[in-house]
Amino acid sequence: MTTDRNLSPRLLLGPGPSLVHPRVLRAMATPLIGHLDPDFLKILAEIRSMLQTVFQTENELTLAVSGTGTAAMEAALSNLLEPGDSMLACIQGYFGERLAEMGRRYGAQVERLEADWGEVQDPAAIEAALSRRPAKVVTLVHAETSTGACQPDVAAIAAVCHGHDALLVLDVVTSLGGLPVDIDGWQVDVAYSAAQKSLSGPPGLSPITVGPRARQAIARRSSSPPVFYFDLELLGQYWSDRPSYHHTAPISTAYGLREALRLALEEGLAARWARHTANARRLWVGLESLDLPLLVPEPRRLPTLSTPRLPGTFDEAGVRQRLLLEYNVEIAGGFGPLAGKVWRIGLMGESSRPEHVRTLLAALEVMLRSVKSAPAGGG
């Protein structure tokens, strides 16, 4: 018995991973060298420098955690929180919920500040919450992948946090490389992302940057961070000019991330952000013409992840499955309170191309026409 290992090519237009450039794939085929080889350490230094540019930061402690975006999320919280610390979790979707759950598991006293899914946080509400109960850490999602909403006013929220001696941890998993992220300008204390979203790298390395306030908080801990693998100061030593062993880095993944970052900077950040916005608007116009209005109003809509509302008159999961099997196009459904109510369509990195938008809209038009013309009860 033989197993066919030839995978069908997919047009990845879901919430991640995104498509990667052929140069990234070729880079990942580079022969392996040791994780302490001088040539590999030069690659880590290049990645670190390029990440500082993409994050728009001069933070010395900027690197990529081994693992997907959840690993960087774990690293951010496990280094800052100790049992009994207070944390304000700003929740407006699934990933805000995940941050709250992680804080609970690290022993923090977690207060929840919730907004409806698809909404964003009001800086005044955060001010009020911190006035009622001070917090060591405030967590916030910049680009909520579960809803397609982008949080504005990050700089104002950071100022509120610092006015109450709180550290701001910002999730930029779906925004870094696809829309403006200005860590130093916004005065964010810790931010983390993932290689496989708008940076269009391979999954397995997740950028993180730690500012001076957060580093001081880590240094003042009464005990070492509980997870050795995610100890950011130890990781920083490995990524430094005088490296010391911490763990075996994912070497091929690092090759891919370096090439993805090179592509991003060759394009130019401003041009890259403009491309994502232009293609998102093409998608939004097309979805509206198919009677699929967007959940999130345009002023706070993500250009990297769109959530069209569904009328509830057809089997949305069945349409997505047909789209995958007949057209090799992947999009995702909603979950939580948005399950069955929206689709999640990602235009991130290499996936954000006019031809991909046209392909998706043409396929959806055919699919929806066939669904609408099907006889009642005909499946």
C-alpha positions in Angstrom: 0.0 0.0 0.0 1.4 3.4 -1.0 0.5 6.8 0.3 0.2 9.8 -2.0 2.3 12.5 -0.4 1.7 15.0 -3.2 -0.3 17.8 -1.7 -2.7 19.9 -3.7 -1.6 23.5 -4.2 -3.6 25.9 -2.1 -4.3 29.6 -2.4 -4.1 30.5 1.3 -6.6 33.2 2.0 -7.5 32.3 5.6 -6.3 33.8 8.9 -2.9 32.2 8.5 -0.5 30.8 7.4 -0.1 33.0 4.3 1.6 32.2 1.0 5.3 32.5 0.9 7.5 33.8 -1.9 9.5 31.3 -3.9 12.7 32.9 -2.5 11.6 31.9 1.0 11.1 28.3 -0.1 14.5 28.3 -1.8 16.1 29.7 1.3 14.7 27.0 3.5 16.3 24.4 1.2 19.8 25.8 2.2 21.9 23.1 3.8 21.9 22.9 7.6 24.7 24.3 9.7 25.0 24.3 13.5 23.0 26.7 15.6 26.3 28.1 17.1 28.1 28.2 13.7 29.5 31.7 13.1 27.6 31.9 9.8 24.3 31.1 11.5 24.9 33.6 14.2 25.4 36.2 11.5 21.9 35.2 10.2 20.4 35.7 13.6 22.0 39.1 13.8 20.5 40.0 10.5 17.1 38.8 11.5 17.3 40.8 14.8 18.3 44.0 12.9 15.5 43.6 10.4 13.0 42.9 13.1 13.9 46.1 14.8 13.2 47.9 11.5 9.8 46.2 11.0 8.8 46.8 14.6 10.1 50.4 14.3 12.0 50.0 17.5 15.5 50.4 18.9 14.9 47.9 21.6 18.0 45.8 22.2 16.0 42.8 23.3 14.4 42.0 19.9 14.5 38.5 18.6 12.3 35.6 17.4 11.1 33.0 19.8 11.1 29.4 18.6 7.5 28.5 18.1 4.4 30.0 16.6 2.7 33.2 17.8 1.3 31.5 20.9 4.9 30.8 22.0 5.7 34.5 21.8 2.5 35.2 23.7 3.6 32.8 26.4 7.1 34.4 26.5 5.7 37.9 27.0 3.5 36.9 29.9 5.7 34.3 31.6 8.5 36.8 31.8 6.4 39.7 33.3 4.0 37.9 35.6 4.5 36.3 38.9 1.8 34.7 41.1 -0.4 37.3 42.7 0.5 40.0 40.2 -2.5 42.0 38.8 -3.3 42.0 35.1 -5.9 43.8 33.1 -6.9 41.8 30.0 -8.6 43.9 27.3 -10.8 41.4 25.5 -12.6 42.1 22.2 -12.2 38.6 20.6 -10.7 35.2 20.9 -7.0 36.2 21.3 -7.8 38.7 24.1 -9.5 35.7 25.8 -6.3 33.6 25.3 -4.2 36.3 26.9 -6.5 36.3 29.9 -6.4 32.6 30.2 -2.6 32.6 30.0 -2.4 35.2 32.7 -4.6 33.1 34.9 -2.4 30.1 34.4 0.7 32.1 35.5 -1.1 32.9 38.8 -2.0 36.5 38.0 -5.1 38.2 39.4 -6.8 38.8 36.1 -9.4 41.5 35.6 -11.3 41.4 32.4 -12.3 44.5 30.4 -14.6 43.3 27.6 -15.9 44.8 24.4 -18.3 43.1 22.0 -16.6 40.9 19.3 -15.9 43.2 16.4 -15.6 46.3 18.6 -12.5 47.9 20.0 -11.3 49.2 23.4 -12.0 52.7 24.6 -8.9 54.3 26.2 -11.3 56.0 28.7 -12.6 52.6 29.8 -9.0 51.4 30.3 -8.3 54.5 32.4 -11.3 53.8 34.5 -10.4 50.2 35.0 -6.9 51.0 36.1 -8.2 53.7 38.4 -10.4 51.2 40.1 -7.7 48.5 40.3 -4.1 49.1 39.5 -2.4 46.5 37.3 1.2 45.4 36.6 0.4 44.4 33.1 -2.3 45.4 30.5 -2.8 43.1 27.5 -4.2 44.3 24.3 -4.7 42.9 20.8 -3.9 45.3 18.0 -5.3 43.2 15.2 -8.0 40.8 16.4 -7.8 37.8 14.0 -11.1 36.4 15.2 -13.1 39.5 14.3 -11.2 41.6 11.7 -11.1 44.7 14.0 -8.0 46.9 14.4 -7.5 48.7 17.7 -6.8 52.4 17.2 -5.3 54.8 19.8 -2.5 52.4 20.8 -0.3 55.4 21.8 -3.1 56.8 23.9 -3.7 53.5 25.6 0.1 53.1 26.3 0.1 56.6 27.9 -2.9 55.6 30.1 -1.0 52.4 31.2 2.2 54.3 32.0 0.2 56.9 33.9 -0.8 54.0 36.2 2.6 52.4 36.3 1.4 49.5 34.2 3.2 47.7 31.3 1.4 47.4 27.9 1.8 44.0 26.2 0.5 44.3 22.6 -0.4 41.5 20.2 0.6 42.4 16.7 0.4 38.9 15.3 -1.8 39.8 12.3 -0.6 43.4 11.8 3.2 43.3 11.8 4.3 43.7 8.2 0.8 44.5 6.9 -0.1 47.8 8.5 1.8 50.4 10.5 3.2 49.1 13.8 5.3 51.8 15.6 6.5 50.3 18.9 8.8 53.1 19.9 6.4 55.8 18.7 3.5 54.3 20.6 5.7 53.5 23.7 4.6 49.9 23.8 6.5 47.9 26.4 6.3 44.4 24.9 5.0 43.4 21.4 5.0 40.0 19.7 4.0 38.6 16.4 4.3 35.5 14.2 6.3 34.8 11.1 3.5 33.2 9.1 1.1 36.0 8.9 1.8 39.4 7.1 5.5 38.8 7.1 4.9 35.7 4.9 7.6 33.5 6.6 7.3 29.9 7.6 5.5 29.0 10.8 7.9 28.3 13.7 9.5 31.6 14.7 7.7 34.5 16.3 9.1 38.0 16.7 9.1 39.7 20.0 10.5 43.0 21.2 10.9 44.1 24.9 11.3 47.7 25.9 13.3 49.2 28.8 10.3 49.4 31.3 9.6 45.7 30.7 13.2 44.7 31.0 13.4 46.5 34.4 10.3 44.7 35.5 11.8 41.3 34.5 15.1 42.2 36.4 13.1 43.0 39.5 11.3 39.6 39.6 11.6 37.7 42.9 12.2 34.5 41.0 13.3 33.4 37.6 10.6 33.1 34.8 8.9 29.8 35.2 9.5 28.5 31.7 13.2 28.1 30.9 12.5 27.8 27.1 10.9 31.2 27.1 13.3 33.1 29.4 13.8 36.2 27.4 17.0 37.3 29.0 18.6 33.9 28.4 17.2 34.0 24.8 18.7 37.5 24.5 22.1 36.2 25.4 21.9 33.6 22.6 20.8 36.3 20.1 23.6 38.7 21.3 27.0 39.6 19.8 28.5 37.1 22.3 26.1 34.2 22.2 25.8 31.5 24.8 23.9 28.2 24.2 20.2 28.1 25.1 18.5 25.7 22.8 18.8 24.4 19.2 17.2 27.1 17.0 15.0 26.0 14.1 17.7 26.6 11.5 15.7 26.1 8.2 12.9 28.3 9.6 15.4 31.0 10.4 16.7 30.9 6.8 13.1 31.4 5.7 12.3 34.2 8.1 15.5 36.1 7.1 14.5 35.9 3.4 10.9 37.0 4.2 12.2 40.0 6.1 14.5 40.9 3.3 11.6 40.8 0.9 9.6 43.0 3.2 12.3 45.6 3.4 13.1 45.5 -0.3 9.5 46.4 -0.9 9.6 49.1 1.7 7.3 49.2 4.7 5.2 52.1 3.5 4.7 50.5 0.1 3.9 47.2 1.7 1.2 48.8 4.0 -0.3 50.6 1.0 -0.4 47.3 -1.0 -2.3 45.6 1.8 -4.8 48.5 2.1 -5.4 48.7 -1.7 -6.0 44.9 -2.0 -8.3 44.9 1.0 -10.4 47.6 -0.5 -10.7 45.6 -3.7 -11.9 42.7 -1.6 -14.4 44.8 0.3 -16.0 46.3 -2.8 -16.3 42.8 -4.3 -17.8 41.3 -1.2 -20.4 44.1 -1.0 -21.3 43.4 -4.6 -22.0 39.8 -3.6 -24.3 41.0 -0.8 -21.7 40.1 1.9 -21.3 43.3 3.9 -18.4 43.6 6.3 -18.9 43.1 10.1 -16.4 45.8 11.1 -16.9 49.5 10.0 -14.2 50.6 7.6 -12.4 53.1 10.0 -11.4 50.2 12.3 -11.3 47.4 9.7 -8.2 45.3 9.3 -6.6 45.3 5.8 -5.0 42.0 6.6 -8.2 40.1 7.8 -11.7 40.7 6.6 -14.9 39.3 8.1 -17.9 39.4 5.7 -21.3 38.9 7.3 -23.2 35.8 6.1 -27.0 35.9 5.5 -27.6 32.5 7.2 -29.5 31.2 4.2 -26.9 28.6 3.1 -24.5 26.1 4.5 -21.4 28.4 4.9 -19.1 25.5 5.9 -20.2 23.6 2.8 -19.4 26.5 0.6 -16.0 26.8 2.2 -15.3 23.1 1.7 -16.3 23.3 -2.0 -14.1 26.4 -2.4 -11.2 24.4 -1.0 -11.8 21.1 -2.9 -13.0 22.6 -6.3 -10.9 25.8 -6.4 -8.0 25.0 -4.0 -8.8 28.3 -2.2 -8.8 28.3 1.6 -10.8 30.8 3.8 -12.0 30.2 7.3 -15.2 30.4 9.2 -16.0 32.4 12.4 -15.9 30.9 15.8 -17.1 31.8 19.3 -20.1 34.2 19.1 -19.3 34.7 15.3 -19.6 31.0 14.4 -21.7 30.6 11.3 -22.1 34.4 11.0 -18.9 35.5 9.3 -16.1 34.2 7.1 -12.5 35.2 7.9 -10.6 36.1 4.7 -6.9 36.9 5.0 -4.9 39.0 2.6 -1.5 38.9 4.3 1.9 39.2 2.8 2.2 37.2 -0.4 -1.5 36.4 -0.2 -2.3 40.1 -0.6 -2.3 40.3 -4.4 -4.9 41.7 -6.8 -5.0 38.4 -8.8 -5.8 36.5 -5.6 -8.6 38.8 -4.8 -10.0 38.4 -8.3 -9.7 34.6 -8.0 -11.6 34.5 -4.7 -14.4 36.8 -5.8 -14.9 35.0 -9.0 -15.1 31.6 -7.2 -17.5 33.0 -4.6 -19.7 34.4 -7.2 -20.1 31.0 -8.9 -20.6 29.3 -5.5 -23.2 31.7 -4.2 -25.1 31.7 -7.5 -25.3 27.9 -7.3 -26.4 28.0 -3.7 -29.1 30.6 -4.4 -30.4 28.6 -7.4 -30.5 25.3 -5.6 -34.1 24.0 -4.9 -35.3 24.3 -1.3 -34.2 21.3 0.7 -32.0 20.2 -2.1 -28.8 20.5 0.1 
